[in-house]
Amino acid sequence: MKASMSYVDGNAAGELNTIFAVDITKAKGQCANCGAKAQFAEAHVYTECPGLIARCASCGHVLLRLVNAGERVFLDVSGMTYLRFER
């Protein structure tokens, strides 16, 4: 039996866009290594490498890795326990 509700894929506008289309510098997060809580704007960001690396301003732990590989983007945020965005 087919569902009568229409659907959209993950690329569509709506609630997902309000979460991911934000100014990340204002987001607040916590370092998974030392527990420091700060705005992402306070992280030390390194761009002279393949991609982008953000490190904790308190302990130097890698918070985020971003690599743009043509049609794919790889994002690793395992260095943070959370990253909170305000609406």
C-alpha positions in Angstrom: 0.0 0.0 0.0 1.4 3.4 -1.0 1.4 6.3 1.4 -0.7 9.3 0.3 1.6 11.8 1.9 4.1 13.6 -0.4 7.7 13.9 0.6 10.8 15.9 -0.2 14.5 14.8 0.0 17.1 16.1 2.4 18.2 18.8 0.0 14.8 20.6 0.2 14.1 23.8 2.0 12.5 23.8 5.4 13.6 23.0 8.9 17.0 21.5 7.8 18.0 24.7 6.1 17.4 26.7 9.3 19.8 24.4 11.1 22.6 24.3 8.6 22.4 27.7 6.9 23.7 29.6 9.9 26.7 31.6 10.9 28.9 29.0 12.5 31.1 31.6 14.2 28.2 32.3 16.6 27.7 28.6 17.4 28.7 27.4 20.8 30.4 24.1 21.4 32.4 22.0 23.9 35.8 20.5 23.4 35.7 16.7 23.7 39.3 16.7 25.2 39.4 19.4 27.9 35.7 20.3 28.2 36.1 24.0 27.4 32.9 25.6 26.3 33.2 28.5 23.8 31.9 30.1 20.7 33.3 28.6 17.5 34.7 32.0 16.6 37.2 31.5 19.4 38.7 28.3 17.9 42.1 28.5 16.2 41.4 27.8 12.5 44.2 26.6 10.2 43.6 26.9 6.4 47.1 26.2 5.1 46.5 22.5 4.9 44.3 20.2 2.8 41.0 21.6 3.9 40.4 23.4 7.2 41.3 22.5 10.7 39.8 24.1 13.9 41.5 23.6 17.2 40.4 24.3 20.8 41.8 27.6 22.0 42.3 26.1 25.4 44.1 22.9 24.8 44.9 22.7 21.0 42.7 19.6 20.5 41.3 19.2 16.9 37.6 20.2 17.1 36.7 20.1 13.4 38.1 19.0 10.1 36.6 20.1 6.8 37.8 18.9 3.4 36.2 20.0 0.1 36.9 17.3 -2.4 35.3 18.6 -5.5 31.7 17.4 -5.5 32.0 16.0 -2.0 32.6 17.7 1.4 33.9 15.7 4.3 33.1 17.1 7.8 34.5 15.6 11.0 33.3 17.2 14.3 34.3 14.3 16.5 36.5 16.6 18.5 33.4 18.3 20.0 30.9 16.9 22.4 28.3 19.2 20.9 27.9 22.2 18.6 24.9 24.4 19.4 23.3 26.9 16.9 20.9 29.6 17.9 17.9 30.3 15.6 
